[in-house]
Amino acid sequence: MSGCFTEAMATTAGATRVGYRRRILGGAAGNARLTALSGVLLLVLLAVEGATIPFLRSLLSVHIFVGMLLLGPVVLKLASTGYRMIRYYSRAREYVEAGPPAPLMRVLVAPVLVISTLTLFTTGVLLIASPQRGAVLGLHKASFVVWFGSMGVHVLWHVWKLPRLAFDRLPGRGLRLAAVGAALGAGLVLATATVPLADRWQDRATRVVGLDRA
């Protein structure tokens, strides 16, 4: 009898904690909106980063600065999507009810996108720390090609949902905005800290093409 009572109390306490998190953070729907909000920020920053590529030799320092700035929002988006995956496969009820991603995205696009993203940014950081034109630079360029293709599919698949998800009135909206702001702030700190290294890369690029000649 006491065992049943204890079990019932534990179940009630667990349900209370879940209900509290849902009221404060918005639950699975709140997680989807955090992912979308970070996605909107990433689209803006990636557009700026992409605009520097055709003028990379003259805008290399800007390319590096924005690349480092992207790290915070990228980590936040990977964390929010990773949390959703863990909650879904651990059979959390509201995440199961929300359903899994489409099979194409879950099985093919998402793994390629995650791996190429990690490779792209890891090699980018390594290049900033130690300028070189060896295997790391080649891997950085190759991962960008793979990343660009998988990101294009990802964006086309989800972009129509962004306005509805990113700007919401669910519980936890302030916390989600704070999380995005903190991620952007962390990226800004990293980007600012690497300005001297970015300038070193820019100086090297200008010497190679003679942009510093009178």
HELIX and SHEET records of a PDB file:
HELIX    1   1 SER A    2  LEU A   25  1                                  24    
HELIX    2   2 GLY A   27  THR A   52  1                                  26    
HELIX    3   3 ILE A   53  PHE A   55  5                                   3    
HELIX    4   4 LEU A   60  TYR A   89  1                                  30    
HELIX    5   5 ARG A   93  ALA A   98  1                                   6    
HELIX    6   6 PRO A  103  LEU A  104  1                                   2    
HELIX    7   7 MET A  105  VAL A  109  3                                   5    
HELIX    8   8 ALA A  110  ALA A  129  1                                  20    
HELIX    9   9 ALA A  135  HIS A  158  1                                  24    
HELIX   10  10 VAL A  159  LYS A  161  5                                   3    
HELIX   11  11 LEU A  162  ALA A  166  1                                   5    
HELIX   12  12 ARG A  173  ALA A  193  1                                  21    
HELIX   13  13 VAL A  195  VAL A  209  1                                  15    
END                                                                             
